[in-house]
């Protein structure tokens, strides 16, 4: 059974990319993980296996954050998983990471693409947090995923950046309203990262990679571990007096 002082984090989209790195970095600090995956169960199980090798407990649950009508049933599954895996009835941290990017010019972005971004990136974070709050321990923390694209315009990401700007605003309101429970709420805003985001634009397109690197003070695009490590720091007790903040982790992009 998990020791009483062991922290537990729920991370959406923990099977790959940034979520995978977040899970592994938090587990390295002894934090138990409840991760979600959309369809890649094999990858999720591999992440859980790697966490288990570190002597930390983890469980993975299927979830599509674009479908808020499933959140009530998901919360029930979380409650069961907390008790069965960790011997607890609550958890400490929620990282709203799951989602995807759309790379399309403003004039070509479809209503379907726009709606899918709103459902997964904004509505999902809003209502999943709301649904899981009764299971969150007082003094916990919520971290929402934003983007460096909300502060600088890169053609092709108008819809994505607009939705992430809404996440920034939501986080400030959540921080204000949940402060009575001592729950901190912040956003982490990655810069250009080598993942499959936007169809792998930064990772797989050498010209785009060089173009973004030229914008960054530290001279390179980011890696998932840059964000995983930062996430662990933001959720740590050392930043326990920080809430309502947008923390950009971009290597100094577009300074």
C-alpha positions as CSV (number, residue, x, y, z in Angstrom):
1,X,0.0,0.0,0.0
2,X,1.2,3.5,-0.7
3,X,2.6,5.4,2.2
4,X,0.3,8.2,3.6
5,X,2.7,10.9,2.5
6,X,3.1,9.7,-1.0
7,X,1.7,12.2,-3.5
8,X,-0.4,11.1,-6.5
9,X,-0.7,12.9,-9.9
10,X,-3.3,12.5,-12.6
11,X,-1.8,13.3,-16.0
12,X,-3.9,13.2,-19.2
13,X,-2.2,12.1,-22.3
14,X,0.5,10.3,-20.4
15,X,1.3,7.6,-23.0
16,X,3.5,9.7,-25.3
17,X,5.2,13.0,-25.9
18,X,5.1,15.6,-23.1
19,X,2.7,13.6,-20.9
20,X,5.1,10.6,-21.0
21,X,8.0,12.8,-19.9
22,X,5.9,14.5,-17.2
23,X,4.9,11.1,-15.8
24,X,8.5,9.8,-15.7
25,X,9.9,13.0,-14.1
26,X,7.2,13.1,-11.4
27,X,7.7,9.4,-10.8
28,X,11.4,10.0,-10.3
29,X,10.4,12.2,-7.3
30,X,8.4,9.3,-5.9
31,X,5.0,10.6,-7.0
32,X,2.4,7.9,-8.0
33,X,0.9,8.3,-11.4
34,X,-2.6,7.9,-12.7
35,X,-2.2,8.4,-16.5
36,X,-4.6,8.5,-19.3
37,X,-4.3,7.5,-22.9
38,X,-6.6,7.9,-25.9
39,X,-5.9,4.9,-28.0
40,X,-2.3,3.7,-27.5
41,X,-2.8,1.3,-24.7
42,X,0.5,-0.5,-25.4
43,X,2.5,2.8,-25.0
44,X,0.6,3.6,-21.8
45,X,1.4,0.2,-20.4
46,X,5.1,0.7,-21.2
47,X,5.1,4.0,-19.4
48,X,3.5,2.3,-16.4
49,X,6.2,-0.4,-16.6
50,X,9.0,2.1,-16.6
51,X,7.5,3.9,-13.6
52,X,7.1,0.5,-11.8
53,X,10.8,-0.2,-12.4
54,X,11.5,2.9,-10.2
55,X,9.6,1.5,-7.4
56,X,6.6,3.8,-7.9
57,X,3.0,2.8,-8.5
58,X,1.2,3.7,-11.7
59,X,-2.1,2.9,-13.4
60,X,-3.3,3.9,-16.9
61,X,-6.9,4.6,-17.8
62,X,-8.5,5.2,-21.2
63,X,-10.0,8.7,-21.7
64,X,-10.9,11.0,-24.7
65,X,-10.8,14.5,-23.2
66,X,-12.8,15.8,-26.2
67,X,-15.9,14.0,-24.8
68,X,-17.0,15.7,-21.6
69,X,-20.1,13.5,-21.3
70,X,-17.7,10.6,-20.3
71,X,-16.1,12.5,-17.4
72,X,-18.6,11.4,-14.7
73,X,-17.9,7.7,-15.4
74,X,-14.2,8.5,-15.7
75,X,-14.2,10.1,-12.2
76,X,-15.7,6.9,-10.8
77,X,-12.9,4.9,-12.4
78,X,-10.4,7.2,-10.9
79,X,-11.9,6.8,-7.5
80,X,-11.6,3.0,-7.8
81,X,-8.1,3.2,-9.2
82,X,-6.9,5.4,-6.3
83,X,-8.2,3.0,-3.8
84,X,-7.1,-0.2,-5.5
85,X,-3.6,1.0,-6.6
86,X,-2.7,3.5,-3.9
87,X,-5.0,2.8,-1.0
88,X,-6.2,6.4,-1.0
89,X,-9.5,8.2,-1.7
90,X,-8.0,11.3,-3.1
91,X,-5.1,12.7,-5.2
92,X,-2.8,15.7,-5.2
93,X,-2.0,16.9,-8.7
94,X,-3.9,17.2,-12.0
95,X,-2.0,17.9,-15.2
96,X,-4.3,18.8,-18.1
97,X,-1.9,17.8,-20.9
98,X,-3.9,15.8,-23.4
99,X,-4.8,17.3,-26.7
100,X,-3.5,17.8,-30.2
101,X,-2.4,20.7,-32.5
102,X,-3.9,21.8,-35.8
103,X,-1.5,23.4,-38.3
104,X,-3.6,25.2,-40.9
105,X,-3.7,28.8,-42.2
106,X,-6.5,30.9,-40.8
107,X,-8.2,31.1,-44.2
108,X,-8.2,27.3,-44.4
109,X,-9.1,26.2,-40.9
110,X,-12.4,24.4,-40.9
111,X,-15.2,24.6,-38.3
112,X,-14.6,21.0,-37.5
113,X,-11.0,21.6,-36.7
114,X,-11.9,24.6,-34.6
115,X,-14.5,22.7,-32.6
116,X,-12.2,19.7,-32.0
117,X,-9.6,22.0,-30.6
118,X,-12.1,23.7,-28.3
119,X,-13.5,20.4,-27.1
120,X,-10.1,18.8,-26.4
121,X,-8.0,21.7,-25.3
122,X,-10.4,24.0,-23.5
123,X,-13.7,22.4,-22.7
124,X,-11.9,19.2,-21.7
125,X,-9.6,21.0,-19.2
126,X,-12.5,23.0,-17.8
127,X,-15.0,20.2,-17.2
128,X,-12.5,17.4,-16.3
129,X,-11.0,19.6,-13.6
130,X,-14.5,20.4,-12.4
131,X,-15.4,16.8,-12.3
132,X,-12.3,15.6,-10.5
133,X,-12.2,18.4,-7.9
134,X,-14.1,16.4,-5.3
135,X,-11.4,13.8,-5.4
136,X,-8.5,16.3,-5.1
137,X,-6.9,16.9,-1.7
138,X,-6.9,20.4,-0.3
139,X,-3.5,22.0,-0.8
140,X,-3.1,20.2,-4.2
141,X,-2.2,21.7,-7.6
142,X,-3.6,21.9,-11.1
143,X,-1.3,22.5,-14.1
144,X,-2.9,23.4,-17.4
145,X,-1.0,23.2,-20.7
146,X,-0.7,26.4,-22.7
147,X,1.6,27.3,-25.5
148,X,4.3,29.9,-26.4
149,X,2.1,30.5,-29.5
150,X,-0.2,32.6,-27.4
151,X,2.5,35.3,-27.1
152,X,3.9,35.2,-30.6
153,X,2.2,34.7,-33.9
154,X,3.4,31.8,-36.1
155,X,1.2,31.4,-39.2
156,X,-0.8,28.2,-39.2
157,X,-1.7,28.1,-35.5
158,X,-4.4,30.7,-35.2
159,X,-7.1,28.4,-33.9
160,X,-4.8,26.5,-31.6
161,X,-3.2,29.6,-30.1
162,X,-6.6,31.3,-29.6
163,X,-7.9,28.2,-27.6
164,X,-4.7,28.1,-25.5
165,X,-5.2,31.8,-24.7
166,X,-8.6,30.8,-23.3
167,X,-6.8,28.2,-21.1
168,X,-4.5,30.9,-19.8
169,X,-7.5,33.0,-18.7
170,X,-9.3,30.0,-17.3
171,X,-6.3,29.1,-15.1
172,X,-6.3,32.6,-13.5
173,X,-9.9,32.3,-12.6
174,X,-9.5,28.7,-11.3
175,X,-6.6,29.9,-9.2
176,X,-8.7,32.7,-7.7
177,X,-11.7,30.5,-7.0
178,X,-9.9,27.4,-5.7
179,X,-7.6,29.4,-3.5
180,X,-9.9,28.8,-0.5
181,X,-8.9,25.2,-0.7
182,X,-5.2,26.1,-1.1
183,X,-5.2,24.6,-4.5
184,X,-2.7,26.2,-6.8
185,X,-3.5,26.5,-10.5
186,X,-0.9,27.5,-13.1
187,X,-0.2,27.0,-16.8
188,X,3.0,25.8,-18.4
189,X,3.6,27.2,-21.9
190,X,6.1,25.1,-24.0
191,X,7.9,26.7,-26.9
192,X,8.8,24.7,-30.0
193,X,9.3,21.1,-29.0
194,X,10.3,18.0,-30.9
195,X,7.1,15.9,-30.6
196,X,4.4,14.8,-33.0
197,X,2.5,18.0,-32.3
198,X,1.1,19.6,-35.5
199,X,2.0,16.5,-37.4
200,X,5.5,16.4,-36.1
201,X,6.3,19.8,-37.7
202,X,9.2,20.7,-35.4
203,X,10.5,17.2,-35.0
204,X,10.3,15.9,-38.6
205,X,10.7,19.0,-40.7
206,X,14.4,20.0,-40.7
207,X,13.7,23.5,-42.2
208,X,11.0,24.2,-39.6
209,X,13.3,22.9,-36.9
210,X,16.1,25.3,-37.9
211,X,13.6,28.2,-38.3
212,X,12.3,27.8,-34.8
213,X,15.8,27.2,-33.4
214,X,16.9,30.6,-34.9
215,X,14.1,32.3,-32.8
216,X,15.3,30.8,-29.5
217,X,17.9,32.5,-27.3
218,X,19.4,29.1,-26.2
219,X,19.9,28.1,-29.8
220,X,17.8,24.9,-30.0
221,X,14.2,23.7,-30.0
222,X,13.0,21.9,-26.9
223,X,12.8,18.2,-26.1
224,X,10.0,16.5,-24.1
225,X,12.3,16.2,-21.1
226,X,12.6,20.0,-20.9
227,X,8.9,20.2,-20.2
228,X,8.8,17.1,-18.0
229,X,11.5,18.4,-15.7
230,X,9.8,21.9,-15.6
231,X,6.5,20.3,-14.7
232,X,8.0,18.5,-11.8
233,X,9.5,21.8,-10.5
234,X,6.2,23.7,-10.9
235,X,4.3,21.1,-8.9
236,X,6.9,20.9,-6.2
237,X,6.5,22.3,-2.7
238,X,9.3,24.7,-3.5
239,X,6.9,26.7,-5.7
240,X,4.0,26.2,-3.3
241,X,3.4,30.0,-3.1
242,X,3.0,30.4,-6.8
243,X,-0.5,30.3,-8.4
244,X,-2.4,32.0,-11.2
245,X,0.8,32.2,-13.3
246,X,1.7,31.4,-16.9
247,X,5.2,29.9,-17.0
248,X,6.8,29.8,-20.4
249,X,9.4,27.1,-20.9
250,X,10.8,27.9,-24.4
251,X,14.5,28.4,-24.2
252,X,13.9,32.2,-24.7
253,X,11.8,32.0,-27.8
254,X,11.1,35.3,-29.5
255,X,12.6,37.4,-26.7
